Each structure stands twice: as C-alpha cells, then as structure tokens.
Amino acid sequence: MLSVLIAVPLVGAFAVYFLPRELSKVLAIGFSLVTLVIAIVVAFRYKVDGGMQLTETHDWMKQFGVHYALGVDGLGLLMVLLAAVLVPIVLIAEWPALDDPTGGGPKVYAAWALALEAFSLAVFCATDVFLFYVVFEATLIPAYFLVGSFGRPGRGRAALKFLLFQLAGGLILLAAVVGLYVASARAGTPTYLISDLAKIHIDTVTERWLFVGFFTAFAIKAPLFPVHTWLADTTEKATPGTSVLLVCVLDKIGTFGMLRFCLGLFPDASRWATPVVVALALISIVYGALLAIGQDDMLRLIGLTSLSHFGLITLGIFAFSSQGGSGAILYMINHGIGTALLFLTAGYLHRRRGTLSIRELSGQERLTPVLAGLFLVGGLATLGLPGLSTFVSEFLVLLSGFQYHWFVGAIAITAVVLAAIYVLWLYQRTFTGPASPVLEADPVASRDLGVREIAAVVPLVVGLLLFGFVPQPLLNVANPMISDLMSHVGVRDPGPTVAGATGSTNDGGGN
C-alpha cells in the first residue's frame, strides 16, 4: 500500500511531463487526488494503538545492510496526510499561475510538484536510514527547480542559496549515516533498519557526535536559528504555491527527523544536548517574530513567521514530555494548514495588485471582502486564536515549556504577543483603510475570489475550525507514538505538585 502511495505521484510526474501540454494541469490534479484517496485508505487501515504498521521490507544492498523498508506510525501517518492534502490544493490554487510565461509552463511546474510529493511521502514512510537519506536528498531536485524556474525576479539566486544550505546539511547527514552504520557493525549486526538500530548500544562519545550530525541537518531543513537564512529569500522569490510545498511539507522533514532519529536513535545524546537545543529554539521563537514585524514584503513576512513557529515545535520536542511531543506533532499539522492558507491568499492578492509590498497595499478589504476574510482566518490561526486548531498545539507546547522551566515558558509565551503584532499590523496596513478611486475602477484589483479560488482554500479553513474544536482525532493518532517514544527515551511526565496541609507535596507520575 505504501509503495503504491509513493509510486502514484511519481508516475504522475512523468505522465504530466511527457503527455500533451493541454492535459498537464488536469492530469496533475487527477494524480494528486488519487494519491489523496490512497492516503485516506492508508489512514483507515491504520490502527490507532501505536507501533509501526503497514510495513514492508525487502533487501536492497544486503551486504551493506540496506533495505527498501517502509512503514508508518502515528507521526508518519499524519505527515503523509498533510502532504497528500496540500498538493492538490496547491495545484488548484495555482491553476492560472501555471501558465506563467516567465517560467517553464504548467507541465514543468506540475511534474516537479508531483515529484516533490512522491519523495516527501517516501521520506515520511522510510524505516531504513539509508533509504531515508536517499529520498531526503532527492527532495532537493524538484524543490530547486520549483524555486528557480517559477516566481519573482531574483528566484535563481534564492534557489541557489536554498540548494547550498540543503546540500551542506545533506553532506553532514551522510557522514552521520555512515557513522551510524559503523556503530551498528561494531555492535555485531551491520544494518540501517531503524527498528534494529534503536536496540543497539552506542558509546557516549559516538552517540553525541552522531546526534550532532543528524540534528544539524534537520535544523537546516526545519529551519532553526542560526541556519535559517535561506528561508526568507526562498519564500519571497518563489511562487506562493511553491512556498506552501517547501514550508508546509518539505520543512516538516526537519522536525519529523528530530522525533524519528534524534530522539529515537540517540536518546541519551538528545537529553545531553537539550539545553543548547532549547536555547536555539527560544532564539528562533523571538528572533523570527521580531524579523517578521519589520518586513515590507508579505511573502517574506509569512516565511519568517515560520522560523518562530518551528522554534516552538522544536521546543515541544525537546521539552521531553507527552504534552510537548503531542503538541509538536499537532503544531506540525496545524502550522501546515494555517500557513498554507496565508501563502495562497497572499498569492491571490498578488495576482490582483501586482505587488506584495505592504507599503503599496491598503483598502483591499472593501474591494475583495472574501479574500480579506480568508486571509484574516489564516492570520488568526497563525497567532493562535482560541477556536482555531493552532491554539491547541500552541497551548500544549507552551505548557511543556513551563514544565521544563518557568523561564523557558516565559520566553516562549512572548511568541503569542509578537504574533498578534505582526499579524494584526499586517492586516491593518494591507486590507483596512480607504481604497483609492483608481483601484475601485480597476477590474482586476477589485475582483473578489472566484469559485475555483475559494474551493481551493475552503478545505484549509474547515481543517482549522474542525481541529480547533475537535483535536482529539489527531491526538488519538499522535499520543501512542509519543508515549512509546518517551518510554524509549526514559522520560516520565512530571506529575502535578499540590501543597498539603503540612507543606508536603504529592508528585504523581505521568499520563
């Protein structure tokens, strides 16, 4: 089933590229919807009781312990569903932009988007470290061409910067992957299977070096301060749809890898590195938000908000509690939904006004109230408004931060205030105020969203509302995986502390 899930968009990429141009967009959306249906079937076959499921393992390079091995647990399943949902939404939302004469045309864009989906799904399903590395690096090929071939002037330089950062992370990861194989060989069973590697004993120094290698690669991918500088340039120059694929799907590989590999394979080193990682997460939270406040380009601003959000996700992971882990997984999903809505509605605005410079925008709310309302929903989700799904995940992560240390929680919670500033100030400058007579007379600038544009983003709004009021289905999938991971790491949730009549305390344990 998982092999079919990966193969469908990959086959679709070749079909879209080689078949006639007139069929490219319809074929691409068709293949992406078939992939979504298969992902839904996978979800229904998955039993929410933890453990790796729907597994398949075949020898690939037997002499090196390399396997073609796939499987999904709660984390992998949710990431698969996120990718499968977002790709057709992007293709539908970017329908007119696919004919951009400055780029490679609809065939190229759609083919690369499907290829990126296929490789991303393979990353989330891989249960062999070497296979994971191969598809981890393969995602860079479609991502590079999506950024470099489509978007605004300066996209070539942004694509090169993106590629250099990612290749550097990939080389560091390769060294760590080889080191992990050597460590498994010393233990007597050379293998790349994650299930086998999790059981072997690695000496302290080696484990710490391997952790540093894996974590550095994932911090670049996520991204996390100070290896984040490619993010703003890429989201500013790429198309909004490409930014969705990069920030809401591809970058999730970073935090996915922290959970799957850093905590799963190097639990002792993860605890050893926690103070440094938490410090980097806190810097990312505050620094990303402050940078976002000062931006003039809307897409660049949205991209920098993700630096702050990925800091919160990383904090939830390395707070080492069930609340933090589950909150981090929910945050990965909800950030993907809310940020996708912001990017796509910003793209709609760009098509109408021809600019995303905040200084040049105002009064759009009167001209396009539906567009303004949908953008506001995405913005309110970004700042964690209660009733929208991001609030639940943000609350769990902040709770875990306070459990880790009150000072950590106090710094992290500033993200709520800073998010309110950059979101509400952005909306005020862009959408409120009077609209000039010239704009009101412009048939393009004053045209509100059409049926296709609304249909593309409505699923995102539904997801934000549904999981804001009913997050339990996501938690039911995530919690068993997090419970198993916390047990593997050897961490027990802190219990409540209650002062008794004699001043004694009761420190119960866990969930």
Buried (B, 14 or more C-beta within 10 A) or exposed (E): BBEEBBBBBBBBBEBBBEEEEEBBBEBBBBBBBBBBEBBEEBBEEBEBEBEBBBBBBEEBEEEEBBBBBBBBBBBBBBBBBBBBBBBBBBBBBBBEBBEBEEBBBBBBBBBBBBBBBBBBBBBBBBBBBBBBBBBBBBBBBBBBBBBBBBBBEEBEEBBBBBBEBBBBBBEBBBBBBEBBBEBBBBBEEBBBBBBBBEEBEBEEEBBBBBBBBBBBBBBBBBBBBEBBEBBBBBBBBBBBBBBBBBBBBBBBBBBBBBBBBBBBBBBBBBBBBBEEBBEBBBBBBBBBBBBBBEBEBBBBBBBBBBBBBBBBBBBBBBBBBBBBBBBBBBBBBBBBBBBBBBBBBBBBBBBBBEEBEBEEBBBBBBBBEBBBBBBBBBBBBBBBBEEBBBBBBBBBBBBBBBBBEEEBBEBBBBBBEBBBBBBBBBBEBBBEBEBEEEBEEBEEBBEBBEEEBBEBBEBBBEBBBBBBEEBEEBBEBBBBBBBBBBEEBEBBBBEEEEEEEEEEEEEEEEE
